[in-house]
Amino acid sequence: MTGVEAIRSKITELNLLDSRIDISTKGRVDAQSSNDSSVFVVVNGQYTAPNAANSRMFTQAFLLAIQPGTGKV
């Protein structure tokens, strides 16, 4: 899947509107500086789907980097 519209369509199709993400009780966010003024972020938390009785733990990592020529992350 590529492109903004395809991604948006897939997210809408998954019906995640009433999902819950909890990083305050069983989660954690950690950030470390990286090369060229970028930041590496790791998020651990708990995801609960709409109408679900149980939740799932998750881990997601991001690398926030300045875009060349824009100065924006």
Secondary structure, DSSP 8 states (H G I E B T S, - for coil): --SHHHHHHHHHHTT-TT-EEE-SSS-EEEEEE-GGG-EEEEEEEEEE-TT-SS-EEEEEEEEE---TTT---
